Amino acid sequence: MTEGQRLHSICCLACLCVAIILMGGVGCGSSPTEQITAEVDEEFERMNRVARTVFDHGRFRQAADLYNQALERAYVLDDVDAIVDSQYNLAVCLVRLHDYDQALEHISQSRAELTRAGRRIPVDILLLEATTVYRMGKLDDAWLLTDTIILGPSRPSEAIQSKTHFMRGLIAAEWDDINQLRQEIVSLGKPSAVGLRADREELVGRLAMAQSNWNEATEAFDKTAEYRRDDFDYSEMVNALALAAWACEQAGKLSEASKRYLRAGRSAARQGESREALNWLNRAEKLAREAGDESSAKEARSYRKWIEAP
C-alpha cells in the first residue's frame, strides 16, 4: 500500500458522520424511544443536561462517563426509556472515541431492553448500529442494517433516510460500486439542510475520486469542508480537508495539498485528535518541502512539536 493509499484509507474509516444522531436530528441527550412517562427524575435529567453540554464542547470521554452515571441512575429507576436513552447516548460517545466494540455492546443492550419490553427497535438505534459496524469495517453488516431501515414497514423520517443513503454511498464507494454510489447521490436529492448538503458533496467527491477526476474531487471536498464548518461539525470538517488534500496530491498539486493537510492537522490538534493531527501534519510538511513552500513546512513542524511536547 502506498503512502497516499494509506492516507486515503484513514479518511475512509473516519469519514462517516453520525450527525443525525449527534447533532442534527435525534440528538445526543434525547431518547430514540417513545416517551410515555410525564414524570421525570430530576437527578437523571441533571446528569443528561451536563453530559450534553460536555459533549457539545467535544469532551467525549467526560460525556461518556456522565452518560454512564445516567445509565446507573436509569437502572435505579427501572425506566425502560431512560435506560435505552442512556445506552444510546453512551454508545454515541464511544463511537466518537473510536471504541467501537464497547459502543456495539451498549447498542446490543439497548436492543435487548426494548425486546424484553415488547417494543420495536427504532430506526435511530439501527442507524447507530450500522454506523458502528461500518466503522469496524463490517461493510456487509452495515449494508444489511441500512436495508432494514430503508425497506422496513415504518417509514423513517426524511433526515434518517438521508443519513442512511449517505452511509450506503460510503459503503458503495469502498466497494468501488460506482453505479450504486450514483444511485445514492440521486436518492439524496438536493437537500437544504447544511449537514445533508455536506453529505451529498462528499459522495460527489468520492464519485469523482473513483473516476480519477481529481480537480472535481478537490472542489467537492472543499465544499464538504465548508458545509461541515457551517454545521459546526469540526471533526468531519477535518476529514473533508484531508480528502481534498489527497485529491490535490493525486492531481500533482503538492503545494495546495500541503496547505489542506496543514489546515486539517492544525484543527485536529486543537480538537485533541493528536494521532490524526500528526498524520496530516507530517504529510503537510513533506509535501510543502517538495513544493518549495518553506513557510507551510515550518508551520507544520511547529504544530507537530507542539503536539509532541510533554
DRENKOL-502351 format. One record per residue: residue in one letter; chain; x, y, z of N, C-alpha, C in turn. Coordinates in steps of 0.2 Angstrom, whole numbers. Example, Ala and Ser with C-alpha at 12.3 -4.5 7.8 and 13.67 -1.06 7.14 Angstrom:
<sites>
> residuo; cadena; npx; npy; npz; capx; capy; capz; cpx; cpy; cpz
> A; A; 66; -28; 39; 62; -22; 39; 66; -16; 39
> S; A; 64; -11; 35; 68; -5; 36; 64; 0; 39
</sites>
This chain:
<sites>
> residuo; cadena; npx; npy; npz; capx; capy; capz; cpx; cpy; cpz
> M; A; 4; -6; 0; 0; 0; 0; 4; 6; 0
> T; A; 3; 11; -5; 7; 17; -5; 5; 22; 1
> E; A; 9; 27; 2; 8; 32; 7; 1; 35; 6
> G; A; 0; 37; -1; -6; 40; -2; -12; 36; -1
> Q; A; -12; 29; -3; -17; 25; -2; -19; 24; 6
> R; A; -13; 24; 10; -14; 23; 17; -18; 29; 20
> L; A; -16; 35; 18; -20; 41; 20; -27; 41; 18
> H; A; -28; 39; 12; -35; 38; 9; -39; 33; 13
> S; A; -36; 28; 15; -39; 23; 19; -41; 26; 26
> I; A; -37; 30; 29; -38; 33; 36; -44; 37; 35
> C; A; -44; 41; 29; -50; 46; 28; -56; 42; 28
> C; A; -56; 36; 24; -62; 32; 23; -65; 29; 30
> L; A; -60; 27; 34; -63; 24; 40; -65; 29; 45
> A; A; -63; 36; 44; -65; 41; 49; -71; 45; 46
> C; A; -73; 44; 40; -77; 49; 37; -84; 49; 39
> L; A; -87; 44; 41; -94; 44; 42; -96; 48; 48
> C; A; -100; 53; 46; -103; 57; 52; -109; 54; 54
> V; A; -110; 54; 61; -116; 52; 64; -120; 58; 66
> A; A; -120; 63; 61; -123; 70; 63; -130; 69; 65
> I; A; -134; 65; 61; -141; 64; 63; -142; 62; 70
> I; A; -138; 58; 73; -138; 56; 79; -135; 61; 84
> L; A; -129; 63; 82; -126; 68; 87; -128; 75; 88
> M; A; -130; 78; 82; -132; 85; 82; -138; 87; 78
> G; A; -139; 83; 73; -144; 86; 68; -151; 84; 70
> G; A; -153; 77; 71; -160; 75; 71; -162; 73; 78
> V; A; -160; 67; 80; -162; 64; 86; -159; 68; 92
> G; A; -152; 68; 91; -148; 72; 95; -146; 68; 101
> C; A; -140; 69; 103; -137; 66; 109; -141; 69; 115
> G; A; -143; 65; 120; -147; 68; 125; -154; 67; 124
> S; A; -157; 65; 119; -164; 64; 118; -165; 57; 116
> S; A; -170; 54; 118; -172; 47; 118; -174; 45; 111
> P; A; -171; 40; 108; -174; 37; 102; -180; 33; 103
> T; A; -182; 32; 110; -188; 28; 111; -194; 33; 112
> E; A; -200; 31; 112; -206; 35; 113; -207; 36; 120
> Q; A; -207; 42; 122; -208; 44; 129; -215; 43; 131
> I; A; -216; 39; 136; -223; 38; 138; -224; 40; 146
> T; A; -219; 43; 149; -220; 45; 156; -219; 52; 156
> A; A; -224; 55; 159; -224; 63; 160; -219; 65; 166
> E; A; -218; 61; 171; -214; 62; 177; -207; 61; 175
> V; A; -202; 65; 177; -195; 64; 176; -191; 64; 182
> D; A; -186; 60; 183; -182; 60; 189; -177; 66; 188
> E; A; -177; 71; 193; -173; 77; 192; -165; 75; 192
> E; A; -163; 70; 196; -156; 68; 195; -154; 66; 189
> F; A; -158; 61; 186; -157; 59; 179; -157; 64; 174
> E; A; -161; 69; 174; -161; 74; 169; -155; 79; 170
> R; A; -153; 80; 176; -147; 84; 178; -141; 81; 174
> M; A; -140; 75; 176; -135; 71; 173; -135; 72; 165
> N; A; -141; 71; 162; -141; 71; 155; -139; 78; 152
> R; A; -142; 84; 156; -140; 90; 154; -133; 92; 154
> V; A; -130; 90; 159; -122; 91; 160; -119; 87; 155
> A; A; -121; 81; 154; -117; 77; 149; -118; 80; 142
> R; A; -124; 82; 140; -125; 85; 133; -120; 91; 132
> T; A; -120; 95; 138; -116; 101; 137; -109; 100; 136
> V; A; -106; 95; 140; -99; 92; 139; -98; 89; 132
> F; A; -103; 85; 130; -102; 83; 123; -102; 88; 118
> D; A; -106; 93; 118; -106; 98; 113; -100; 102; 113
> H; A; -96; 102; 119; -89; 105; 119; -84; 100; 117
> G; A; -86; 95; 114; -81; 90; 111; -77; 86; 116
> R; A; -79; 86; 123; -76; 82; 128; -79; 75; 128
> F; A; -78; 71; 124; -82; 65; 123; -81; 60; 129
> R; A; -74; 59; 131; -73; 55; 137; -77; 57; 143
> Q; A; -77; 63; 144; -80; 65; 150; -88; 64; 149
> A; A; -90; 66; 143; -98; 65; 142; -99; 57; 143
> A; A; -95; 53; 140; -96; 46; 141; -97; 44; 148
> D; A; -92; 46; 153; -93; 45; 160; -99; 47; 163
> L; A; -101; 53; 161; -108; 56; 163; -114; 52; 161
> Y; A; -114; 50; 155; -119; 46; 152; -119; 39; 156
> N; A; -113; 37; 157; -113; 30; 161; -116; 31; 168
> Q; A; -115; 37; 171; -118; 38; 178; -126; 39; 177
> A; A; -128; 42; 171; -135; 42; 170; -138; 35; 169
> L; A; -134; 31; 166; -137; 24; 165; -138; 21; 171
> E; A; -133; 22; 176; -134; 19; 183; -140; 21; 186
> R; A; -141; 28; 185; -147; 30; 188; -153; 28; 185
> A; A; -153; 27; 178; -159; 24; 175; -161; 17; 177
> Y; A; -155; 13; 179; -157; 6; 181; -160; 7; 188
> V; A; -158; 12; 192; -161; 13; 199; -169; 14; 198
> L; A; -170; 18; 193; -177; 20; 191; -181; 14; 188
> D; A; -178; 9; 185; -181; 4; 182; -185; 7; 176
> D; A; -183; 12; 173; -187; 15; 167; -184; 13; 161
> V; A; -188; 10; 157; -185; 7; 150; -183; 13; 146
> D; A; -187; 18; 145; -185; 24; 141; -178; 27; 143
> A; A; -178; 28; 150; -171; 31; 152; -165; 26; 151
> I; A; -166; 20; 152; -161; 15; 151; -159; 15; 144
> V; A; -163; 15; 139; -162; 15; 132; -159; 21; 130
> D; A; -161; 27; 132; -159; 33; 131; -151; 34; 133
> S; A; -150; 31; 139; -143; 32; 141; -138; 27; 138
> Q; A; -141; 21; 136; -137; 16; 132; -135; 20; 125
> Y; A; -140; 23; 122; -139; 26; 116; -134; 31; 116
> N; A; -135; 36; 121; -130; 42; 121; -123; 40; 123
> L; A; -123; 35; 127; -116; 32; 129; -113; 29; 123
> A; A; -117; 25; 119; -114; 22; 113; -112; 28; 108
> V; A; -115; 33; 107; -113; 38; 103; -107; 41; 105
> C; A; -106; 42; 111; -99; 45; 114; -94; 40; 112
> L; A; -95; 34; 113; -90; 29; 112; -88; 28; 105
> V; A; -93; 29; 100; -91; 29; 93; -87; 35; 92
> R; A; -88; 41; 95; -84; 47; 94; -77; 46; 96
> L; A; -76; 41; 101; -70; 40; 104; -66; 34; 101
> H; A; -70; 31; 96; -67; 26; 92; -67; 19; 96
> D; A; -71; 19; 101; -71; 12; 105; -77; 9; 102
> Y; A; -77; 6; 97; -82; 3; 93; -85; -4; 96
> D; A; -81; -8; 99; -83; -14; 102; -88; -12; 108
> Q; A; -86; -7; 112; -90; -5; 118; -96; -2; 116
> A; A; -96; 2; 111; -102; 5; 108; -107; 0; 106
> L; A; -104; -5; 102; -109; -10; 100; -112; -14; 105
> E; A; -108; -15; 111; -111; -19; 117; -117; -15; 120
> H; A; -116; -8; 120; -121; -4; 123; -127; -4; 118
> I; A; -126; -4; 112; -132; -4; 107; -135; -11; 108
> S; A; -132; -16; 108; -135; -23; 109; -139; -23; 116
> Q; A; -137; -20; 121; -140; -20; 127; -147; -16; 127
> S; A; -146; -10; 123; -152; -6; 122; -158; -10; 118
> R; A; -155; -14; 113; -160; -18; 109; -163; -23; 113
> A; A; -159; -26; 118; -162; -32; 122; -167; -29; 127
> E; A; -166; -23; 129; -170; -19; 134; -177; -18; 130
> L; A; -177; -16; 124; -183; -15; 121; -187; -21; 119
> T; A; -183; -26; 117; -186; -33; 115; -190; -36; 122
> R; A; -186; -35; 127; -190; -38; 134; -196; -34; 135
> A; A; -196; -28; 133; -202; -24; 135; -207; -24; 129
> G; A; -206; -28; 124; -211; -29; 119; -211; -23; 114
> R; A; -206; -19; 114; -205; -13; 110; -202; -14; 103
> R; A; -203; -10; 98; -200; -11; 92; -193; -7; 93
> I; A; -188; -9; 88; -181; -6; 88; -182; 0; 84
> P; A; -181; 6; 87; -182; 12; 82; -176; 13; 77
> V; A; -178; 16; 72; -173; 16; 66; -166; 20; 68
> D; A; -167; 25; 73; -161; 28; 76; -156; 24; 79
> I; A; -158; 19; 82; -154; 14; 85; -151; 10; 79
> L; A; -155; 8; 75; -152; 4; 69; -147; 8; 65
> L; A; -148; 14; 64; -143; 18; 61; -137; 19; 65
> L; A; -137; 20; 71; -131; 20; 75; -127; 13; 75
> E; A; -131; 8; 75; -128; 1; 75; -124; 1; 68
> A; A; -128; 3; 63; -125; 2; 56; -119; 7; 56
> T; A; -119; 12; 59; -113; 17; 59; -107; 13; 62
> T; A; -109; 10; 68; -103; 7; 72; -100; 1; 68
> V; A; -104; -3; 65; -101; -9; 62; -98; -7; 56
> Y; A; -100; -1; 52; -96; 2; 47; -90; 4; 49
> R; A; -89; 7; 54; -83; 10; 57; -78; 4; 59
> M; A; -81; -2; 60; -77; -8; 62; -75; -12; 56
> G; A; -77; -9; 50; -75; -12; 43; -80; -18; 41
> K; A; -85; -19; 45; -90; -24; 43; -95; -21; 38
> L; A; -93; -20; 32; -97; -17; 27; -104; -21; 25
> D; A; -103; -27; 25; -109; -31; 23; -115; -30; 29
> D; A; -112; -31; 35; -117; -30; 41; -120; -23; 41
> A; A; -116; -18; 39; -119; -11; 39; -124; -10; 33
> W; A; -122; -13; 28; -127; -13; 22; -134; -16; 24
> L; A; -134; -22; 27; -140; -25; 29; -144; -21; 33
> L; A; -141; -18; 38; -144; -14; 43; -147; -8; 39
> T; A; -144; -5; 34; -147; 1; 30; -153; -2; 26
> D; A; -153; -8; 24; -158; -11; 21; -164; -11; 25
> T; A; -163; -13; 31; -168; -14; 36; -172; -7; 38
> I; A; -168; -2; 38; -170; 5; 39; -174; 7; 33
> I; A; -172; 6; 27; -175; 9; 20; -181; 5; 19
> L; A; -181; -2; 20; -186; -6; 17; -191; -8; 23
> G; A; -190; -6; 29; -194; -8; 34; -201; -5; 34
> P; A; -206; -8; 38; -213; -7; 37; -214; 1; 39
> S; A; -211; 3; 44; -212; 10; 46; -207; 15; 42
> R; A; -210; 20; 39; -206; 25; 35; -202; 29; 40
> P; A; -196; 29; 39; -191; 34; 43; -192; 41; 41
> S; A; -190; 45; 46; -190; 52; 44; -186; 54; 38
> E; A; -187; 60; 35; -183; 62; 29; -175; 62; 31
> A; A; -174; 65; 37; -167; 65; 40; -164; 59; 40
> I; A; -167; 54; 43; -164; 47; 44; -163; 44; 37
> Q; A; -168; 45; 33; -167; 42; 26; -161; 45; 23
> S; A; -160; 51; 23; -154; 54; 20; -148; 52; 23
> K; A; -148; 51; 30; -141; 49; 33; -140; 42; 31
> T; A; -145; 38; 30; -145; 31; 28; -142; 30; 21
> H; A; -145; 35; 16; -142; 35; 9; -135; 37; 9
> F; A; -133; 42; 14; -126; 44; 14; -122; 38; 16
> M; A; -124; 34; 21; -120; 28; 23; -119; 23; 17
> R; A; -125; 22; 14; -124; 17; 8; -120; 20; 3
> G; A; -120; 26; 2; -115; 29; -3; -108; 28; -1
> L; A; -106; 29; 5; -99; 27; 8; -97; 20; 7
> I; A; -102; 16; 9; -101; 9; 8; -100; 7; 0
> A; A; -104; 10; -4; -103; 9; -11; -96; 11; -14
> A; A; -94; 17; -11; -88; 19; -13; -82; 15; -11
> E; A; -83; 12; -5; -77; 7; -3; -78; 1; -7
> W; A; -84; -1; -9; -84; -7; -14; -82; -6; -21
> D; A; -81; 1; -22; -80; 3; -29; -86; 1; -34
> D; A; -92; 2; -31; -98; 1; -35; -100; 8; -37
> I; A; -98; 10; -43; -99; 17; -45; -107; 18; -46
> N; A; -110; 13; -49; -117; 13; -51; -121; 14; -44
> Q; A; -120; 10; -39; -123; 11; -33; -122; 18; -30
> L; A; -116; 20; -30; -114; 27; -27; -118; 32; -31
> R; A; -118; 32; -37; -123; 37; -41; -130; 36; -39
> Q; A; -132; 30; -38; -139; 30; -36; -140; 33; -29
> E; A; -136; 32; -24; -136; 35; -18; -136; 43; -18
> I; A; -132; 45; -22; -132; 53; -23; -138; 55; -26
> V; A; -141; 52; -30; -148; 54; -33; -153; 53; -27
> S; A; -153; 48; -23; -158; 47; -18; -157; 53; -13
> L; A; -151; 56; -12; -151; 62; -8; -154; 68; -10
> G; A; -155; 68; -17; -158; 74; -20; -154; 80; -19
> K; A; -158; 86; -18; -155; 92; -17; -157; 95; -10
> P; A; -154; 92; -5; -156; 94; 2; -154; 102; 4
> S; A; -158; 104; 8; -157; 111; 10; -153; 112; 17
> A; A; -154; 107; 21; -150; 107; 27; -143; 106; 26
> V; A; -139; 111; 29; -132; 111; 28; -128; 105; 29
> G; A; -130; 101; 34; -126; 95; 35; -128; 90; 30
> L; A; -134; 89; 27; -135; 85; 22; -132; 87; 15
> R; A; -131; 94; 14; -128; 96; 8; -121; 94; 9
> A; A; -118; 94; 15; -111; 91; 15; -110; 84; 14
> D; A; -115; 80; 16; -115; 73; 14; -115; 72; 7
> R; A; -120; 76; 3; -120; 75; -4; -114; 77; -7
> E; A; -111; 82; -5; -105; 84; -9; -99; 79; -7
> E; A; -99; 76; -1; -94; 71; 0; -95; 65; -5
> L; A; -101; 63; -6; -102; 57; -10; -100; 59; -18
> V; A; -102; 65; -20; -100; 68; -26; -92; 68; -27
> G; A; -89; 70; -21; -81; 70; -21; -79; 62; -22
> R; A; -82; 58; -19; -80; 51; -19; -81; 48; -26
> L; A; -86; 50; -29; -88; 48; -36; -82; 50; -40
> A; A; -81; 57; -40; -75; 60; -44; -69; 56; -43
> M; A; -67; 55; -36; -61; 51; -35; -61; 44; -38
> A; A; -66; 41; -38; -67; 34; -41; -65; 34; -48
> Q; A; -67; 40; -51; -66; 41; -58; -59; 45; -60
> S; A; -55; 46; -55; -49; 49; -55; -50; 56; -58
> N; A; -56; 59; -57; -57; 66; -58; -54; 71; -52
> W; A; -48; 72; -52; -45; 74; -46; -47; 82; -44
> N; A; -48; 86; -49; -50; 93; -49; -57; 93; -46
> E; A; -61; 89; -49; -68; 89; -47; -69; 86; -40
> A; A; -65; 81; -38; -65; 79; -31; -63; 84; -26
> T; A; -57; 88; -28; -55; 93; -24; -60; 98; -22
> E; A; -63; 100; -28; -69; 105; -27; -74; 103; -23
> A; A; -76; 96; -24; -82; 94; -20; -80; 93; -12
> F; A; -74; 91; -11; -72; 90; -4; -71; 97; -1
> D; A; -68; 102; -4; -68; 109; -2; -75; 111; 1
> K; A; -80; 110; -4; -87; 112; -2; -89; 108; 4
> T; A; -87; 102; 4; -89; 97; 10; -86; 100; 17
> A; A; -80; 102; 16; -77; 105; 22; -80; 112; 24
> E; A; -82; 116; 19; -86; 122; 21; -92; 121; 24
> Y; A; -96; 116; 21; -103; 114; 24; -102; 111; 31
> R; A; -97; 107; 32; -96; 104; 39; -95; 110; 44
> R; A; -91; 115; 42; -89; 120; 46; -95; 124; 48
> D; A; -99; 125; 43; -106; 129; 44; -110; 125; 49
> D; A; -110; 119; 49; -114; 114; 53; -111; 113; 60
> F; A; -105; 116; 61; -101; 116; 67; -99; 108; 68
> D; A; -98; 105; 63; -96; 98; 63; -88; 98; 62
> Y; A; -84; 100; 67; -77; 101; 65; -73; 95; 64
> S; A; -75; 90; 67; -71; 83; 66; -72; 81; 59
> E; A; -78; 81; 56; -79; 79; 49; -76; 84; 45
> M; A; -76; 90; 47; -73; 96; 43; -65; 94; 41
> V; A; -62; 91; 47; -55; 89; 46; -54; 84; 41
> N; A; -59; 79; 41; -59; 73; 37; -60; 75; 29
> A; A; -64; 80; 28; -65; 83; 22; -59; 86; 19
> L; A; -56; 90; 23; -50; 94; 21; -44; 89; 19
> A; A; -44; 83; 23; -39; 78; 22; -40; 75; 15
> L; A; -47; 74; 14; -49; 71; 7; -47; 76; 1
> A; A; -49; 82; 3; -47; 87; -3; -39; 87; -4
> A; A; -36; 87; 2; -28; 87; 1; -26; 81; -3
> W; A; -29; 75; -2; -27; 69; -5; -28; 69; -13
> A; A; -34; 72; -14; -36; 73; -21; -31; 78; -25
> C; A; -29; 83; -21; -24; 88; -24; -18; 85; -25
> E; A; -16; 80; -20; -9; 77; -21; -9; 72; -27
> Q; A; -15; 69; -28; -16; 64; -34; -15; 69; -41
> A; A; -18; 75; -40; -18; 79; -46; -11; 82; -47
> G; A; -6; 81; -43; 1; 84; -43; 1; 91; -41
> K; A; -4; 93; -37; -4; 100; -34; -1; 100; -27
> L; A; 5; 99; -26; 8; 97; -20; 7; 103; -15
> S; A; 8; 109; -17; 8; 115; -13; 1; 115; -10
> E; A; -4; 115; -15; -11; 115; -12; -13; 109; -8
> A; A; -10; 103; -9; -11; 98; -5; -9; 99; 2
> S; A; -2; 102; 3; 1; 103; 9; -3; 108; 13
> K; A; -6; 113; 10; -10; 118; 14; -16; 115; 17
> R; A; -19; 110; 13; -25; 107; 16; -24; 102; 21
> Y; A; -18; 99; 20; -16; 94; 26; -14; 98; 32
> L; A; -11; 104; 31; -9; 108; 37; -15; 111; 40
> R; A; -20; 113; 37; -27; 115; 40; -30; 109; 44
> A; A; -30; 103; 40; -33; 98; 44; -29; 96; 50
> G; A; -23; 96; 50; -19; 94; 56; -19; 99; 61
> R; A; -19; 105; 59; -20; 111; 64; -26; 111; 68
> S; A; -32; 109; 64; -39; 109; 68; -39; 103; 72
> A; A; -37; 97; 69; -37; 91; 73; -33; 91; 80
> A; A; -27; 95; 79; -23; 96; 85; -27; 99; 91
> R; A; -30; 105; 88; -34; 109; 93; -40; 105; 96
> Q; A; -42; 100; 92; -48; 96; 95; -46; 90; 99
> G; A; -39; 90; 100; -36; 84; 104; -35; 78; 100
> E; A; -36; 78; 94; -35; 72; 90; -28; 71; 88
> S; A; -24; 70; 92; -16; 70; 91; -14; 65; 86
> R; A; -17; 59; 86; -14; 54; 81; -16; 56; 74
> E; A; -22; 58; 73; -24; 61; 66; -20; 67; 64
> A; A; -19; 71; 69; -16; 78; 68; -9; 77; 65
> L; A; -5; 72; 69; 2; 70; 67; 2; 68; 60
> N; A; -3; 63; 58; -3; 61; 51; -3; 66; 46
> W; A; -8; 71; 47; -9; 76; 42; -3; 81; 42
> L; A; -1; 83; 48; 5; 87; 48; 11; 85; 45
> N; A; 13; 78; 47; 19; 75; 43; 18; 75; 36
> R; A; 12; 74; 33; 11; 74; 26; 12; 81; 23
> A; A; 9; 86; 27; 9; 93; 25; 16; 95; 25
> E; A; 20; 94; 30; 27; 96; 30; 31; 93; 24
> K; A; 30; 86; 23; 34; 83; 17; 32; 86; 10
> L; A; 25; 87; 9; 23; 90; 3; 25; 97; 2
> A; A; 25; 101; 7; 27; 108; 7; 35; 108; 5
> R; A; 39; 104; 8; 46; 104; 6; 47; 102; -1
> E; A; 43; 97; -3; 44; 95; -10; 42; 101; -15
> A; A; 37; 105; -13; 34; 110; -17; 38; 117; -16
> G; A; 43; 117; -12; 47; 123; -10; 43; 128; -6
> D; A; 38; 126; -2; 34; 130; 2; 37; 130; 9
> E; A; 42; 133; 10; 45; 133; 17; 41; 135; 22
> S; A; 37; 140; 21; 33; 143; 26; 28; 138; 29
> S; A; 24; 135; 24; 20; 130; 26; 23; 124; 30
> A; A; 29; 122; 27; 33; 117; 31; 35; 119; 38
> K; A; 37; 125; 39; 39; 127; 45; 33; 127; 50
> E; A; 27; 129; 48; 21; 129; 52; 19; 122; 54
> A; A; 19; 118; 49; 18; 111; 51; 22; 108; 56
> R; A; 29; 109; 55; 34; 107; 60; 32; 110; 67
> S; A; 30; 116; 67; 29; 119; 74; 23; 116; 77
> Y; A; 18; 115; 73; 12; 111; 76; 14; 104; 79
> R; A; 18; 101; 75; 20; 94; 76; 24; 94; 83
> K; A; 28; 99; 84; 32; 99; 90; 27; 101; 96
> W; A; 22; 105; 95; 18; 107; 100; 14; 101; 102
> I; A; 12; 96; 98; 8; 90; 99; 13; 85; 103
> E; A; 19; 85; 101; 24; 80; 104; 27; 82; 110
> A; A; 26; 89; 112; 29; 91; 118; 26; 88; 124
> P; A; 30; 87; 130; 26; 84; 136; 21; 89; 138
</sites>
